[in-house]
Amino acid sequence: MIAPNMNRLALYLHIPFCSSKCGYCDFNSYEGLDHLVPDYTPAILSEIELWGAAATKHEVHTIFFGGGTPSLTDISDIEAIISAVKKNYSLTDDIEWSLEANPTELTLNHLQDLRKAGINRLSMGVQSLQTDELKLLDRDHSPERVFEAFADARSAGFENINLDLMFGLPDQTLETWQDTLERTVSMGPEHLSCYALTVEPGTALYYQVEKGFIAEPDPDIAADQYEWTQKKLDQHGYSHYEISNWAKPSKECLHNLTYWQAQPYLGMGAGAHSFFAGQRFANIEAPNRYIDAVGATKIQRMEEGKSTMQQVAAGETPNRNTILADAMILGLRLLKGINEINFEMEYGVKPSELYAEQIEKHVNLGLLTRDGNWIKLTPNGLLLSNEVFIDLLPEENEALSTAQEQLLA
Ligand code: SF4
Protein backbone atom coordinates (compact mmCIF):
# COMPACT_ATOMS: atom_id res chain seq x y z
CA MET A 1 0.00 0.00 0.00
CA ILE A 2 1.12 3.57 -0.68
CA ALA A 3 1.40 5.77 2.41
CA PRO A 4 -0.83 8.89 2.51
CA ASN A 5 0.80 12.04 1.06
CA MET A 6 3.31 9.98 -0.86
CA ASN A 7 3.33 9.64 -4.64
CA ARG A 8 3.99 6.27 -6.11
CA LEU A 9 7.07 5.69 -8.19
CA ALA A 10 8.49 2.82 -10.23
CA LEU A 11 12.23 2.24 -10.67
CA TYR A 12 13.76 0.71 -13.76
CA LEU A 13 17.38 -0.51 -13.58
CA HIS A 14 19.07 -1.23 -16.89
CA ILE A 15 21.79 -3.88 -17.19
CA PRO A 16 23.00 -3.63 -20.82
CA PHE A 17 25.23 -6.72 -21.07
CA CYS A 18 24.37 -9.88 -23.03
CA SER A 19 26.37 -13.02 -23.75
CA SER A 20 25.54 -12.59 -27.46
CA LYS A 21 23.44 -10.15 -29.48
CA CYS A 22 20.20 -11.58 -30.87
CA GLY A 23 19.65 -10.74 -34.54
CA TYR A 24 16.24 -9.10 -34.03
CA CYS A 25 17.21 -7.03 -30.98
CA ASP A 26 17.31 -3.24 -31.11
CA PHE A 27 17.45 -2.76 -27.32
CA ASN A 28 20.36 -0.92 -25.74
CA SER A 29 22.28 -4.14 -25.15
CA TYR A 30 25.81 -5.25 -25.99
CA GLU A 31 27.87 -8.40 -26.26
CA GLY A 32 31.60 -8.39 -25.53
CA LEU A 33 31.57 -5.57 -22.98
CA ASP A 34 32.17 -7.76 -19.93
CA HIS A 35 35.28 -5.70 -19.10
CA LEU A 36 32.97 -2.78 -18.20
CA VAL A 37 30.97 -4.74 -15.62
CA PRO A 38 33.32 -3.94 -12.66
CA ASP A 39 32.74 -0.20 -13.25
CA TYR A 40 29.10 -0.43 -14.28
CA THR A 41 27.71 -1.67 -10.97
CA PRO A 42 29.36 1.16 -8.94
CA ALA A 43 27.98 3.65 -11.50
CA ILE A 44 24.42 2.39 -11.16
CA LEU A 45 24.82 2.34 -7.36
CA SER A 46 25.86 6.01 -7.52
CA GLU A 47 22.94 6.88 -9.77
CA ILE A 48 20.51 5.18 -7.39
CA GLU A 49 21.89 7.36 -4.59
CA LEU A 50 21.89 10.55 -6.68
CA TRP A 51 18.21 10.21 -7.63
CA GLY A 52 17.19 9.11 -4.13
CA ALA A 53 17.61 12.68 -2.90
CA ALA A 54 15.07 13.85 -5.52
CA ALA A 55 12.46 11.21 -4.70
CA THR A 56 11.88 11.76 -0.99
CA LYS A 57 8.15 12.44 -1.54
CA HIS A 58 7.73 9.19 -3.42
CA GLU A 59 7.16 5.64 -2.35
CA VAL A 60 8.53 2.98 -4.68
CA HIS A 61 6.11 0.15 -5.41
CA THR A 62 7.83 -1.67 -8.28
CA ILE A 63 11.44 -2.23 -9.30
CA PHE A 64 12.39 -3.83 -12.58
CA PHE A 65 15.84 -5.11 -13.55
CA GLY A 66 15.75 -5.02 -17.36
CA GLY A 67 18.29 -5.37 -20.09
CA GLY A 68 20.28 -6.68 -21.62
CA THR A 69 20.46 -9.75 -19.47
CA PRO A 70 20.24 -8.90 -15.75
CA SER A 71 20.40 -12.59 -14.85
CA LEU A 72 24.06 -12.57 -16.01
CA THR A 73 24.88 -10.16 -13.18
CA ASP A 74 26.77 -11.58 -10.20
CA ILE A 75 24.55 -12.11 -7.21
CA SER A 76 26.83 -9.87 -5.11
CA ASP A 77 26.11 -7.00 -7.55
CA ILE A 78 22.36 -7.66 -7.48
CA GLU A 79 22.47 -7.67 -3.67
CA ALA A 80 24.43 -4.41 -3.63
CA ILE A 81 21.89 -2.76 -5.97
CA ILE A 82 18.96 -3.99 -3.85
CA SER A 83 20.64 -2.65 -0.68
CA ALA A 84 21.23 0.73 -2.35
CA VAL A 85 17.57 0.96 -3.37
CA LYS A 86 16.43 0.06 0.15
CA LYS A 87 18.80 2.62 1.66
CA ASN A 88 17.86 5.52 -0.62
CA TYR A 89 14.09 5.16 -1.21
CA SER A 90 10.90 4.55 0.75
CA LEU A 91 9.44 1.26 -0.39
CA THR A 92 5.93 -0.13 -0.08
CA ASP A 93 5.52 -3.36 1.92
CA ASP A 94 4.16 -5.32 -1.03
CA ILE A 95 6.80 -4.20 -3.53
CA GLU A 96 7.24 -6.07 -6.84
CA TRP A 97 10.91 -6.88 -7.60
CA SER A 98 11.11 -8.16 -11.18
CA LEU A 99 14.18 -9.41 -12.97
CA GLU A 100 14.56 -10.28 -16.65
CA ALA A 101 16.38 -13.51 -17.30
CA ASN A 102 17.50 -15.80 -20.08
CA PRO A 103 17.07 -19.55 -19.55
CA THR A 104 20.73 -20.30 -20.41
CA GLU A 105 22.31 -19.03 -17.20
CA LEU A 106 19.47 -19.83 -14.80
CA THR A 107 20.97 -22.53 -12.61
CA LEU A 108 19.15 -23.66 -9.49
CA ASN A 109 21.82 -22.05 -7.29
CA HIS A 110 21.58 -18.70 -9.05
CA LEU A 111 17.79 -18.78 -8.85
CA GLN A 112 17.91 -19.59 -5.13
CA ASP A 113 20.30 -16.67 -4.59
CA LEU A 114 18.06 -14.29 -6.55
CA ARG A 115 15.00 -15.34 -4.58
CA LYS A 116 16.89 -14.99 -1.30
CA ALA A 117 18.05 -11.51 -2.34
CA GLY A 118 14.40 -10.46 -2.64
CA ILE A 119 13.55 -10.85 -6.34
CA ASN A 120 9.92 -12.02 -6.31
CA ARG A 121 9.00 -11.94 -10.01
CA LEU A 122 10.99 -13.56 -12.78
CA SER A 123 10.52 -12.64 -16.44
CA MET A 124 12.12 -15.20 -18.71
CA GLY A 125 12.87 -14.64 -22.41
CA VAL A 126 11.69 -17.86 -24.05
CA GLN A 127 10.56 -16.50 -27.46
CA SER A 128 9.94 -19.95 -28.99
CA LEU A 129 10.03 -23.65 -28.20
CA GLN A 130 11.03 -24.60 -31.77
CA THR A 131 14.73 -25.27 -32.29
CA ASP A 132 14.80 -23.76 -35.80
CA GLU A 133 12.97 -20.60 -34.69
CA LEU A 134 15.35 -20.14 -31.75
CA LYS A 135 18.24 -20.45 -34.19
CA LEU A 136 16.70 -17.88 -36.53
CA LEU A 137 16.39 -15.47 -33.58
CA ASP A 138 20.00 -16.20 -32.47
CA ARG A 139 18.78 -17.33 -29.07
CA ASP A 140 21.41 -19.37 -27.27
CA HIS A 141 19.08 -21.73 -25.40
CA SER A 142 17.27 -24.91 -26.36
CA PRO A 143 13.58 -25.67 -25.74
CA GLU A 144 14.63 -28.25 -23.12
CA ARG A 145 16.62 -25.60 -21.20
CA VAL A 146 13.43 -23.52 -20.84
CA PHE A 147 11.62 -26.39 -19.10
CA GLU A 148 14.60 -27.05 -16.81
CA ALA A 149 14.98 -23.38 -15.90
CA PHE A 150 11.25 -23.04 -15.23
CA ALA A 151 11.24 -26.11 -12.95
CA ASP A 152 14.32 -24.79 -11.12
CA ALA A 153 12.67 -21.38 -10.69
CA ARG A 154 9.68 -23.07 -9.06
CA SER A 155 12.00 -25.12 -6.81
CA ALA A 156 13.78 -21.91 -5.83
CA GLY A 157 10.44 -20.45 -4.66
CA PHE A 158 9.40 -18.20 -7.56
CA GLU A 159 5.60 -18.03 -7.51
CA ASN A 160 5.26 -15.22 -10.04
CA ILE A 161 6.86 -16.03 -13.39
CA ASN A 162 6.40 -14.36 -16.75
CA LEU A 163 7.44 -16.03 -19.99
CA ASP A 164 8.06 -13.90 -23.11
CA LEU A 165 7.11 -15.39 -26.48
CA MET A 166 7.26 -14.10 -30.06
CA PHE A 167 4.90 -14.76 -32.92
CA GLY A 168 4.84 -13.43 -36.47
CA LEU A 169 8.31 -14.88 -37.12
CA PRO A 170 9.59 -15.52 -40.66
CA ASP A 171 8.39 -18.97 -41.78
CA GLN A 172 6.60 -19.57 -38.47
CA THR A 173 3.31 -21.35 -39.16
CA LEU A 174 0.13 -21.23 -37.13
CA GLU A 175 0.86 -24.83 -36.12
CA THR A 176 4.37 -24.23 -34.78
CA TRP A 177 3.09 -21.20 -32.83
CA GLN A 178 0.24 -23.31 -31.40
CA ASP A 179 2.74 -25.96 -30.33
CA THR A 180 4.98 -23.35 -28.64
CA LEU A 181 2.10 -21.69 -26.83
CA GLU A 182 0.46 -24.95 -25.71
CA ARG A 183 3.71 -26.31 -24.29
CA THR A 184 4.44 -22.96 -22.63
CA VAL A 185 1.01 -22.90 -21.00
CA SER A 186 1.56 -26.47 -19.79
CA MET A 187 4.31 -25.13 -17.50
CA GLY A 188 1.70 -22.95 -15.75
CA PRO A 189 3.34 -19.49 -15.71
CA GLU A 190 1.40 -16.74 -13.95
CA HIS A 191 1.98 -14.27 -16.79
CA LEU A 192 2.61 -14.39 -20.54
CA SER A 193 3.86 -11.68 -22.87
CA CYS A 194 3.29 -12.53 -26.53
CA TYR A 195 4.83 -10.00 -28.91
CA ALA A 196 4.62 -9.85 -32.67
CA LEU A 197 8.10 -9.64 -34.14
CA THR A 198 8.93 -6.26 -35.63
CA VAL A 199 11.92 -6.26 -37.95
CA GLU A 200 13.70 -3.15 -36.71
CA PRO A 201 16.01 -1.18 -39.01
CA GLY A 202 19.64 -1.52 -38.00
CA THR A 203 19.31 -5.08 -36.72
CA ALA A 204 21.03 -8.10 -38.27
CA LEU A 205 17.60 -9.58 -38.99
CA TYR A 206 16.56 -6.44 -40.91
CA TYR A 207 19.63 -6.78 -43.11
CA GLN A 208 18.91 -10.46 -43.78
CA VAL A 209 15.27 -9.74 -44.67
CA GLU A 210 16.29 -6.79 -46.88
CA LYS A 211 18.77 -8.97 -48.75
CA GLY A 212 16.15 -11.71 -49.18
CA PHE A 213 18.09 -14.26 -47.11
CA ILE A 214 15.15 -14.56 -44.70
CA ALA A 215 11.46 -14.30 -45.61
CA GLU A 216 9.56 -11.25 -44.47
CA PRO A 217 7.06 -12.04 -41.69
CA ASP A 218 3.53 -12.53 -43.02
CA PRO A 219 1.11 -10.12 -41.26
CA ASP A 220 -1.93 -12.29 -42.09
CA ILE A 221 -0.38 -15.32 -40.38
CA ALA A 222 0.58 -13.09 -37.43
CA ALA A 223 -3.04 -11.89 -37.16
CA ASP A 224 -4.30 -15.51 -37.14
CA GLN A 225 -1.71 -16.41 -34.50
CA TYR A 226 -2.77 -13.45 -32.34
CA GLU A 227 -6.47 -14.28 -32.56
CA TRP A 228 -5.82 -17.93 -31.74
CA THR A 229 -3.67 -16.84 -28.77
CA GLN A 230 -6.51 -14.76 -27.35
CA LYS A 231 -8.94 -17.70 -27.48
CA LYS A 232 -6.46 -20.25 -26.14
CA LEU A 233 -5.26 -18.17 -23.19
CA ASP A 234 -8.82 -17.26 -22.29
CA GLN A 235 -9.63 -21.00 -22.10
CA HIS A 236 -6.68 -21.46 -19.75
CA GLY A 237 -7.82 -18.74 -17.34
CA TYR A 238 -5.47 -15.95 -18.41
CA SER A 239 -6.94 -12.49 -18.55
CA HIS A 240 -5.91 -10.49 -21.62
CA TYR A 241 -5.22 -7.14 -19.95
CA GLU A 242 -2.88 -5.36 -22.39
CA ILE A 243 -2.38 -5.69 -26.15
CA SER A 244 0.52 -8.13 -25.71
CA ASN A 245 0.06 -9.30 -22.10
CA TRP A 246 -1.99 -11.95 -20.30
CA ALA A 247 -2.11 -12.77 -16.59
CA LYS A 248 -3.67 -15.13 -14.10
CA PRO A 249 -5.90 -13.27 -11.57
CA SER A 250 -3.95 -10.55 -9.66
CA LYS A 251 -0.72 -11.38 -11.49
CA GLU A 252 -0.62 -8.42 -13.88
CA CYS A 253 2.83 -6.82 -14.12
CA LEU A 254 2.61 -3.88 -11.71
CA HIS A 255 5.72 -2.30 -13.18
CA ASN A 256 4.44 -2.18 -16.75
CA LEU A 257 1.03 -1.01 -15.53
CA THR A 258 2.87 2.08 -14.28
CA TYR A 259 3.86 2.89 -17.86
CA TRP A 260 0.41 2.20 -19.31
CA GLN A 261 -1.23 4.33 -16.64
CA ALA A 262 1.20 7.20 -17.40
CA GLN A 263 2.50 7.21 -13.81
CA PRO A 264 6.03 8.41 -12.91
CA TYR A 265 9.09 6.19 -13.18
CA LEU A 266 12.81 6.70 -12.83
CA GLY A 267 15.10 4.75 -15.12
CA MET A 268 18.71 4.22 -14.09
CA GLY A 269 21.57 2.70 -16.06
CA ALA A 270 22.79 3.21 -19.62
CA GLY A 271 20.07 4.46 -21.97
CA ALA A 272 17.31 4.18 -19.36
CA HIS A 273 14.26 6.43 -19.84
CA SER A 274 12.39 8.33 -17.12
CA PHE A 275 9.13 10.21 -16.64
CA PHE A 276 9.59 12.12 -13.42
CA ALA A 277 8.55 15.53 -12.04
CA GLY A 278 6.66 16.23 -15.27
CA GLN A 279 9.71 15.66 -17.46
CA ARG A 280 10.75 12.93 -19.82
CA PHE A 281 14.44 12.20 -20.16
CA ALA A 282 16.88 9.48 -21.17
CA ASN A 283 20.37 8.53 -20.10
CA ILE A 284 23.43 8.27 -22.32
CA GLU A 285 23.26 4.93 -24.13
CA ALA A 286 26.91 3.85 -24.41
CA PRO A 287 27.82 2.07 -21.14
CA ASN A 288 31.39 3.50 -20.97
CA ARG A 289 30.17 7.08 -21.48
CA TYR A 290 27.37 6.51 -18.98
CA ILE A 291 29.90 5.31 -16.37
CA ASP A 292 32.08 8.41 -16.90
CA ALA A 293 29.10 10.78 -16.76
CA VAL A 294 27.78 9.34 -13.49
CA GLY A 295 31.29 9.69 -12.07
CA ALA A 296 31.39 13.35 -13.14
CA THR A 297 27.97 14.00 -11.56
CA LYS A 298 29.14 12.43 -8.32
CA ILE A 299 32.35 14.48 -8.18
CA GLN A 300 30.37 17.67 -8.84
CA ARG A 301 27.93 16.75 -6.05
CA MET A 302 30.85 16.18 -3.62
CA GLU A 303 32.65 19.39 -4.56
CA GLU A 304 29.73 21.78 -4.96
CA GLY A 305 27.00 20.10 -2.91
CA LYS A 306 24.71 20.01 -5.92
CA SER A 307 24.99 18.67 -9.43
CA THR A 308 23.39 18.41 -12.83
CA MET A 309 22.73 14.84 -13.82
CA GLN A 310 25.43 14.57 -16.47
CA GLN A 311 24.41 11.03 -17.39
CA VAL A 312 21.10 12.39 -18.73
CA ALA A 313 21.54 12.80 -22.49
CA ALA A 314 18.20 14.21 -23.57
CA GLY A 315 15.04 15.50 -22.00
CA GLU A 316 11.87 17.42 -22.64
CA THR A 317 9.06 18.93 -20.64
CA PRO A 318 6.07 17.60 -22.55
CA ASN A 319 3.36 20.17 -23.21
CA ARG A 320 -0.23 19.54 -22.20
CA ASN A 321 -1.25 18.18 -25.61
CA THR A 322 1.56 15.67 -25.50
CA ILE A 323 0.73 14.61 -21.95
CA LEU A 324 -2.91 14.04 -22.92
CA ALA A 325 -1.97 12.14 -26.08
CA ASP A 326 0.47 9.94 -24.15
CA ALA A 327 -2.18 9.16 -21.52
CA MET A 328 -4.68 8.23 -24.24
CA ILE A 329 -2.28 6.07 -26.25
CA LEU A 330 -0.92 4.28 -23.22
CA GLY A 331 -4.35 3.83 -21.60
CA LEU A 332 -5.86 2.38 -24.75
CA ARG A 333 -3.22 -0.34 -24.73
CA LEU A 334 -5.10 -1.76 -21.74
CA LEU A 335 -8.02 -3.98 -22.74
CA LYS A 336 -10.35 -2.29 -20.26
CA GLY A 337 -9.59 0.98 -22.04
CA ILE A 338 -9.91 4.49 -20.67
CA ASN A 339 -12.50 5.57 -18.14
CA GLU A 340 -13.89 9.00 -19.07
CA ILE A 341 -14.52 10.02 -15.46
CA ASN A 342 -11.12 8.98 -14.15
CA PHE A 343 -9.41 10.67 -17.09
CA GLU A 344 -11.32 13.90 -16.42
CA MET A 345 -10.38 13.78 -12.71
CA GLU A 346 -6.71 13.40 -13.62
CA TYR A 347 -6.48 15.75 -16.60
CA GLY A 348 -9.52 18.06 -16.30
CA VAL A 349 -11.04 17.07 -19.61
CA LYS A 350 -13.03 14.15 -21.02
CA PRO A 351 -11.50 12.17 -23.90
CA SER A 352 -14.87 12.24 -25.68
CA GLU A 353 -14.69 16.05 -25.75
CA LEU A 354 -11.00 16.39 -26.49
CA TYR A 355 -10.78 13.70 -29.15
CA ALA A 356 -14.41 13.70 -30.33
CA GLU A 357 -13.51 13.57 -34.03
CA GLN A 358 -10.86 10.87 -33.74
CA ILE A 359 -13.01 8.69 -31.47
CA GLU A 360 -15.99 9.02 -33.81
CA LYS A 361 -13.82 8.10 -36.81
CA HIS A 362 -12.42 4.96 -35.20
CA VAL A 363 -15.76 3.89 -33.72
CA ASN A 364 -17.13 4.06 -37.28
CA LEU A 365 -14.13 2.10 -38.58
CA GLY A 366 -14.74 -0.57 -35.93
CA LEU A 367 -11.42 -0.03 -34.14
CA LEU A 368 -12.79 1.68 -31.01
CA THR A 369 -15.93 1.08 -29.00
CA ARG A 370 -17.73 2.83 -26.15
CA ASP A 371 -18.93 0.80 -23.17
CA GLY A 372 -20.60 3.05 -20.58
CA ASN A 373 -17.90 5.42 -19.39
CA TRP A 374 -15.16 3.37 -21.02
CA ILE A 375 -13.54 3.81 -24.43
CA LYS A 376 -11.54 0.84 -25.63
CA LEU A 377 -10.07 -0.94 -28.62
CA THR A 378 -12.25 -3.52 -30.36
CA PRO A 379 -10.81 -6.93 -31.33
CA ASN A 380 -9.94 -5.40 -34.73
CA GLY A 381 -8.53 -2.36 -32.96
CA LEU A 382 -6.16 -4.60 -31.01
CA LEU A 383 -4.69 -5.76 -34.33
CA LEU A 384 -4.52 -2.26 -35.81
CA SER A 385 -3.90 -0.16 -32.70
CA ASN A 386 -1.26 2.05 -34.36
CA GLU A 387 -3.91 3.31 -36.81
CA VAL A 388 -5.77 4.71 -33.81
CA PHE A 389 -2.72 5.95 -31.92
CA ILE A 390 -1.31 7.93 -34.85
CA ASP A 391 -4.54 9.92 -35.04
CA LEU A 392 -4.26 10.85 -31.35
CA LEU A 393 -0.83 12.46 -31.65
CA PRO A 394 -0.81 16.25 -31.31
CA GLU A 395 -0.77 18.01 -34.70
CA GLU A 396 2.12 20.31 -33.82
CA ASN A 397 4.45 17.31 -33.45
CA GLU A 398 5.77 16.96 -36.95
CA ALA A 399 8.49 14.68 -35.71
CA LEU A 400 7.61 12.11 -33.09
CA SER A 401 9.29 12.52 -29.74
CA THR A 402 11.36 9.58 -28.51
CA ALA A 403 8.70 8.90 -25.91
CA GLN A 404 6.00 8.74 -28.55
CA GLU A 405 8.08 6.50 -30.78
CA GLN A 406 8.32 4.16 -27.81
CA LEU A 407 4.56 4.33 -27.27
CA LEU A 408 3.95 3.23 -30.84
CA ALA A 409 6.57 0.48 -30.76
S1 SF4 B 1 19.14 -11.39 -24.76
FE1 SF4 B 1 17.52 -9.83 -24.91
S2 SF4 B 1 18.54 -7.87 -24.69
FE2 SF4 B 1 20.15 -9.41 -25.10
S3 SF4 B 1 20.45 -9.31 -27.30
FE3 SF4 B 1 18.94 -10.94 -26.94
S4 SF4 B 1 16.93 -9.89 -27.06
FE4 SF4 B 1 18.49 -8.29 -26.88
Boltz pocket constraint, residues with backbone or C-beta under 6 A from the ligand:
constraints:
  - pocket:
      binder: B
      contacts: [[A, 17], [A, 18], [A, 20], [A, 21], [A, 22], [A, 25], [A, 26], [A, 27], [A, 29], [A, 67], [A, 68], [A, 69], [A, 102], [A, 125]]
      max_distance: 6.0
